[in-house]
Amino acid sequence: MSVSVDPTSVEPSQHHSAHTREAGEGEALRPHAEDAFAAELAALAAQDDRPRPVRWRMSPWAVATYLLGGTLPDGTVITPKYVGPRRIVEVAVTTLATDRALLLLGVPGTAKTWVSEHLAAAVSGDSTLLVQGTAGTPEEAIRYGWNYAQLLANGPSRDALVPSPVMRAMAEGMTARVEELTRIPADVQDSLITILSEKTLPIPELGSEVQAVRGFNLIATANDRDRGVNDLSSALRRRFNTVVLPLPESADAEVDIVSRRVDQIGRSLDLPAVPDGVDEIRRVVTVFRELRDGITADGRTKLKSPSGTLSTAEAISVVTNGLALAAHFGDGVLRASDVAAGILGAVVRDPAADRVIWQEYLEAVVRERDGWKDFYRACREVSA
């Protein structure tokens, strides 16, 4: 007969304040969301007087405010973490307050991982209960593993069991994350079915189980360009509420996203301020959007689209690299010559077909565009 395991007997995950860090305080290259935005999270929690689901750090309204930004009654400014339709965030947050798991779906670069991390940080105060999906992700990463030294010495026992992040989240009533769900083999994906439907994780070796306590939920992300890699079974898909994250609606919105994110990254790397390079950021975004959409911004010229995704995330990478070039090998101001090589690398993934598409775009669009002569020359130089 199955015996329930007391959730407190499952080794708790180390909450973020107690994490053992290799780097000293303040030296992390990329702090986790709950560390980087600790002041905002604390301010929201302190002023949040709305009902909170069990074991949530703040109310659903406060979680949405944390992601979308706003100004609190005491004047504290909450910076936007996600720039997009408010309703999408509200649906995602509401899903986590129910017994349905959340699947964030979208093309590469639509901030699925970013939103997942910030949701977990706001809801549970810990975004690190994470399973990274790959083609080699084993079932143990989702269920549990074993300390083989103890297993061989003493046989199956509670002390020999190594809980997965999902098991820890179940035991503590927290939010677990599974990144790139469709990259995980189908048989491993399906180990989530019992967890999400029965809210139970059986441990047959011990004749016991871990039952999820209130507050537990799971956020998964998936790239819809990977359709056909490891499609979700209908049984598993039914356990999720799917929220599709779209690409930015307008060029202005995308420029805003790129500028904000590059500014955050740049401060951690001591790079020049983003405002000095906003014109180049707009050029990068314009190039990416036109090639991605297959038409120029004015709607007059149809274009061939290259094989790459040319996502917002890639634009952020191109601009960040350009700022580093400007800082270390230039005068600190972002210029066309600093971003040209990065754009070429993002556009030309297929050396044959993509190079032809890029050359046609340069000659037919960039060359004729007013105020883009320096950009044209810089791109021609790196493309030669």
C-alpha positions in Angstrom: 0.0 0.0 0.0 1.3 3.4 -0.9 2.3 5.7 2.0 2.5 9.4 1.6 5.8 11.1 2.4 5.6 14.0 4.7 6.5 17.0 2.4 8.8 18.3 5.1 10.9 15.2 4.8 11.9 16.1 1.3 15.0 18.1 1.4 14.0 21.7 0.8 15.5 23.7 -2.0 17.8 26.3 -0.8 15.9 29.6 -1.0 17.7 32.3 -2.8 19.0 34.1 0.2 20.7 30.9 1.4 22.2 29.9 -1.9 25.8 29.0 -1.8 27.5 31.3 -4.4 30.9 30.8 -6.0 31.2 34.5 -6.6 31.1 37.0 -3.8 28.1 39.1 -3.0 27.3 41.5 -5.9 29.7 39.8 -8.3 27.3 37.6 -10.1 27.4 38.3 -13.9 23.7 37.7 -14.2 21.9 37.8 -10.8 18.7 35.8 -10.6 15.5 37.9 -10.8 14.7 37.7 -7.1 18.2 39.1 -6.4 18.4 41.7 -9.2 15.0 43.2 -8.4 14.8 42.4 -4.7 14.0 46.0 -3.8 11.0 46.1 -6.1 9.7 42.8 -4.9 10.0 43.9 -1.3 8.3 47.2 -2.0 5.4 45.5 -3.8 5.0 42.9 -1.1 5.0 45.5 1.6 2.2 47.6 0.0 0.2 44.7 -1.4 -3.1 44.5 0.6 -5.0 42.3 -1.9 -5.8 38.6 -1.3 -2.8 36.2 -1.9 -3.1 32.6 -2.9 -1.6 30.1 -0.4 2.2 30.4 -0.2 2.4 33.2 -2.7 4.7 36.1 -1.8 2.2 38.6 -3.2 -1.2 38.9 -4.9 -1.8 38.1 -8.6 -2.3 41.9 -9.1 1.1 42.6 -7.6 2.7 39.9 -9.7 1.3 41.4 -12.8 2.4 44.9 -11.7 5.9 43.5 -11.1 6.1 42.2 -14.7 4.4 45.1 -16.5 5.7 48.0 -14.3 3.9 50.8 -12.6 4.2 53.3 -9.7 3.2 52.3 -6.2 1.3 54.6 -3.8 4.5 55.6 -2.0 6.1 56.6 -5.3 8.2 53.5 -5.8 8.7 52.9 -9.5 8.4 49.3 -10.7 10.3 48.8 -13.9 8.6 46.8 -16.7 10.1 43.3 -17.1 7.8 42.5 -20.1 6.6 44.9 -22.7 3.5 43.4 -24.4 -0.3 43.0 -24.1 -1.4 43.3 -20.4 -4.0 40.6 -20.9 -1.3 38.0 -21.7 0.4 38.6 -18.4 -2.9 38.6 -16.5 -3.9 35.2 -18.0 -0.5 33.7 -17.2 -0.6 34.9 -13.6 -4.2 33.7 -13.2 -3.3 30.3 -14.5 -0.7 29.9 -11.8 -3.3 30.6 -9.2 -5.4 27.6 -10.4 -4.5 23.9 -10.6 -3.5 24.2 -14.2 0.1 24.4 -15.3 1.3 27.2 -17.5 2.9 26.7 -21.0 4.5 29.8 -22.5 4.7 29.3 -26.2 6.3 31.4 -28.9 9.0 31.8 -31.6 12.6 32.2 -30.3 13.3 35.5 -28.7 9.9 36.4 -27.4 11.0 36.4 -23.7 9.5 33.1 -22.7 12.4 32.2 -20.3 12.5 35.8 -19.1 8.8 35.9 -18.2 9.0 32.4 -16.7 11.9 33.5 -14.4 10.2 36.7 -13.3 6.8 34.9 -12.7 8.5 32.3 -10.4 10.5 35.1 -8.6 7.4 37.1 -7.9 5.1 34.2 -6.9 7.6 32.0 -4.9 10.6 34.2 -4.3 12.8 31.6 -5.9 13.3 31.2 -9.7 15.9 28.5 -9.4 13.8 25.3 -9.2 14.6 24.8 -12.9 14.8 21.8 -15.3 16.6 22.7 -18.5 15.2 20.7 -21.3 17.5 19.1 -23.9 17.6 16.0 -26.1 19.5 14.3 -23.3 17.3 15.3 -20.3 16.6 12.1 -18.3 13.5 11.2 -16.4 15.4 11.7 -13.1 15.7 15.4 -13.9 11.9 15.7 -13.5 11.2 13.0 -11.0 14.1 12.1 -8.7 17.5 10.5 -8.8 19.7 8.5 -6.4 22.9 9.0 -4.5 24.5 5.8 -5.9 27.1 5.5 -3.2 24.4 5.3 -0.5 22.1 3.3 -2.8 24.8 0.6 -3.2 25.8 0.7 0.5 22.3 0.6 2.0 19.8 0.0 -0.7 16.8 2.4 -1.6 16.2 4.8 1.3 15.0 8.3 1.9 18.6 9.4 2.5 19.7 8.0 -0.9 17.0 9.8 -2.8 18.0 13.0 -4.6 14.8 15.1 -5.3 14.5 17.0 -8.5 13.5 20.7 -8.7 10.0 19.6 -9.5 9.8 17.3 -6.4 11.1 20.1 -4.2 8.6 22.5 -5.6 5.8 20.0 -4.9 7.0 19.5 -1.3 7.3 23.2 -0.5 4.3 24.6 -2.5 6.5 26.6 -4.9 6.8 27.2 -8.6 8.9 24.9 -10.7 10.2 25.7 -14.2 10.8 23.5 -17.2 12.6 25.2 -20.1 12.4 24.0 -23.7 9.8 21.3 -23.0 9.6 20.2 -26.6 13.3 19.4 -26.7 12.8 16.8 -24.0 12.2 13.2 -25.3 8.5 12.3 -25.4 8.7 9.5 -22.8 10.4 11.9 -20.4 7.9 14.6 -21.0 5.1 12.2 -20.1 6.5 11.8 -16.6 4.8 15.1 -15.9 1.3 13.8 -16.6 0.8 12.2 -13.1 2.5 15.2 -11.4 0.2 17.7 -13.2 -3.1 15.7 -13.1 -2.9 13.8 -9.7 -0.5 16.3 -8.1 1.4 13.3 -6.9 4.9 11.9 -7.6 5.1 8.2 -6.8 8.3 6.7 -5.5 7.7 2.9 -6.1 11.2 2.0 -4.8 10.1 3.2 -1.4 6.5 2.3 -1.6 5.6 6.0 -1.1 4.8 9.2 -2.8 5.2 12.9 -2.6 2.0 14.9 -2.7 2.1 18.5 -3.9 1.1 21.0 -1.2 -1.0 24.1 -1.9 1.0 26.7 -3.8 2.7 24.3 -6.1 2.6 24.9 -9.9 4.7 24.6 -12.9 5.7 26.9 -15.8 7.0 25.3 -19.0 8.3 27.1 -22.1 8.4 25.8 -25.6 9.5 27.1 -29.0 6.9 26.7 -31.7 9.7 26.6 -34.3 10.5 23.2 -32.8 7.2 21.7 -33.7 7.9 18.1 -34.8 11.0 17.7 -32.7 9.2 16.2 -29.7 5.6 17.2 -29.9 3.6 17.2 -26.7 1.2 14.3 -26.4 -2.5 15.3 -26.2 -2.6 14.0 -22.7 0.2 16.2 -21.5 -1.0 19.3 -23.5 -4.4 19.1 -21.8 -2.6 19.6 -18.4 -1.4 23.0 -19.5 -3.0 26.3 -20.1 -1.1 27.7 -23.1 -0.2 31.3 -23.4 1.4 32.5 -26.7 3.9 35.3 -26.4 3.9 37.4 -29.6 6.7 39.3 -31.2 6.6 43.1 -30.4 3.7 44.7 -32.3 5.6 47.8 -33.4 9.1 49.0 -34.1 8.8 51.5 -31.2 7.9 48.7 -28.8 10.8 46.6 -30.0 13.3 49.5 -29.7 12.0 50.1 -26.1 12.5 46.4 -25.2 16.0 46.2 -26.8 17.1 49.5 -25.1 15.9 48.5 -21.7 17.5 45.0 -21.8 20.7 46.3 -23.2 20.9 49.0 -20.6 20.5 46.3 -17.8 23.2 44.1 -19.4 25.4 47.1 -20.1 25.4 48.3 -16.5 26.6 44.9 -15.3 29.4 45.0 -17.9 30.3 48.7 -17.4 29.4 49.5 -21.0 28.4 52.9 -22.4 24.9 54.1 -21.7 22.2 53.0 -24.2 20.8 56.6 -24.9 24.1 57.4 -26.7 23.3 54.6 -29.3 19.5 54.8 -29.6 19.7 55.6 -33.3 21.7 52.5 -34.0 19.4 50.4 -32.0 16.5 51.6 -34.1 18.5 50.7 -37.3 19.2 47.2 -36.0 15.5 46.7 -35.1 14.4 48.1 -38.4 16.6 45.7 -40.4 15.5 42.7 -38.3 11.8 43.5 -38.6 11.9 44.2 -42.3 13.8 40.9 -43.1 11.7 39.0 -40.6 8.4 40.3 -42.1 9.5 40.1 -45.7 8.6 43.7 -46.5 10.0 47.2 -45.9 8.5 49.4 -43.2 6.9 51.6 -45.7 5.2 48.6 -47.4 6.7 49.4 -50.8 9.3 46.7 -51.3 8.9 43.0 -50.8 11.9 41.1 -49.4 13.1 37.6 -49.1 13.4 36.4 -45.5 16.6 34.7 -44.4 16.7 31.3 -42.6 17.3 32.8 -39.1 14.6 34.0 -36.7 16.0 37.6 -36.3 14.4 37.8 -32.9 14.3 40.6 -30.3 16.8 38.5 -28.3 19.2 38.4 -31.2 18.9 42.2 -31.6 19.8 42.6 -27.9 22.8 40.5 -28.5 23.9 42.4 -31.6 23.6 45.8 -29.8 25.3 44.6 -26.6 28.3 43.3 -28.6 28.3 46.6 -30.5 28.4 48.6 -27.2 31.4 46.4 -26.1 33.2 47.2 -29.4 32.5 50.9 -28.9 33.7 50.8 -25.3 36.9 48.9 -25.9 37.9 49.8 -29.4 36.1 53.1 -30.1 35.1 56.3 -28.5 32.3 54.9 -26.4 29.5 55.9 -28.8 27.6 53.2 -30.6 28.0 53.6 -34.4 27.1 51.7 -37.5 30.6 50.0 -37.7 30.0 48.5 -34.2 26.8 46.7 -35.1 27.5 45.8 -38.7 29.4 42.5 -38.0 26.8 41.4 -35.5 23.9 42.0 -38.0 25.8 40.0 -40.6 26.3 37.1 -38.2 22.6 37.1 -37.3 21.3 37.3 -40.8 23.7 35.1 -42.7 23.1 31.6 -41.1 23.1 29.8 -44.5 26.3 31.0 -46.2 24.9 30.5 -49.6 21.2 31.5 -49.6 21.2 34.0 -46.8 24.2 35.9 -48.2 22.4 36.5 -51.4 19.3 37.7 -49.5 21.5 40.0 -47.4 23.3 41.5 -50.4 20.0 42.1 -52.2 18.7 43.9 -49.1 21.8 46.1 -48.8 21.7 47.2 -52.4 17.9 47.5 -52.9 17.0 49.0 -49.5 19.8 50.2 -47.3 21.8 51.9 -50.1 18.8 54.0 -51.1 17.6 54.9 -47.6 18.2 58.6 -46.6 20.6 58.9 -43.7 21.9 55.3 -43.9 25.0 55.9 -46.0 27.4 55.2 -43.0 25.4 52.0 -42.2 25.6 50.9 -45.8 29.3 51.4 -46.0 29.9 49.6 -42.7 27.8 46.6 -43.8 29.5 46.4 -47.2 32.9 46.4 -45.5 32.1 43.5 -43.2 30.2 41.6 -46.0 33.1 41.8 -48.5 
